[in-house]
């Protein structure tokens, strides 16, 4: 069940401020307050969805398409498309998800270490 009091829900309701990079009717992208790389951006859809599976199951095609097109726009806006970036989405306790609202991390600006 979706937790309406998670931090991302509060950011979407503007109860908590964020350093916004991009926003449209379907999504919001902002800098992470605890960056794990020189550039660390979070992207969240504006629908109530706990994880990736939930997002794909609940979102209509327009929302799905808009969210992932926005990822591409943010990558371009950050000027990281040539040097590279990493996109991560954690899901559930075994996947390391800390906030129960589907989100992606975009990491860039330096060489990102390899995954184990």
N, C-alpha and C positions, 0 to 999 in steps of 0.2 A: 504494500500500500504506500502511496506517495505521501511524504512528510511535507506539509505546506509550510513548515517552519524551518526548513533547511536554509543554509546561508544563501544559496543561489536564488531560491524563491524570494527571500528578503531583498536581495539585490534587484531582482526583476520588479518587485513592488516599490523600489526606491526607498526602502527602509534603511538600507546600508548603501553607502556610496561606492562607486568603483571608478577606476581610471579607464574610461571607455575608449575603445579604438573604432568600433563599428557597431551599428545597430540598424535593424530594419524590423518589419512587422513580425518576422519569424524568429529572430535570433539577436543575441547580444554577445559581443566580444570585448574582453577587457584584460588588462595586465594582471597577472597573478601577484598577490601581495607577498608571497614567499617563493620568489623565482628560483628555479632549478637550473637555469641557463641565462645567458645575457639577455635573451628575448624569451619570455615565457608568457604566453597568452592563453586565456581560457575562452572557450566558445560554448554558449549554452542556448538551447532552443527555448522559446517562450511558452512551451506547453508543459503540463505536468507529466513528467516521465522520469522514472527512477534510474534507468540505465539504457544502454544502446538497444537492447532487445525491446524494451518498453517503448522507446522512441519510434523504432521502425514499425512496431505493432499499432501504436496509437496515432501517429501523425498521418495526415493525408499526403498525397503525392506532391502537392504544391509546397507544403511545409518541409518535407524531406528534401526536395530539390533545392528550395531556397536556402536551407541551412548549409548544405554542402557547396552550393555556389558561393555562399558567403565565406566559407573557409578559403576558397580560392581567391576571393577579393581581398581578404585580410592578408593572405600570403603576399599578394601583389603590393598591397598598401605598405607592408613592412619591408618590401624590397628584399625578400629572402628566397625568391624562387630560383635564383641562379646558384647560390652557394649551398642551399639545401636546408632542410628542417626535418623535424620528427613530429608526427602526429600520434598522440596516445589517447586512448580511452580505457579507463579501468572500469571493471564491472563486478559488483558484488564483493563480498569479503575476501574470497580467494583471489580475486583480481586486483585487490588493493584499493578499491573505491572508498573514498573518505566522505564524500558528499553524495547523498542519495538523490541526485538530479543528474540526468545524462549530461555529460560535458566532454569536451575534448581539450587536450593540452597541445599547443603548438610551441615547440622548443627550437630555438635557432640562435644565430649570432656568434656561434663558436662551434668547434668540433664537438659533437655529442658522442660520448662513449658508446661502445658496442653493448648490446644486450647479452646477457649470459646465455 
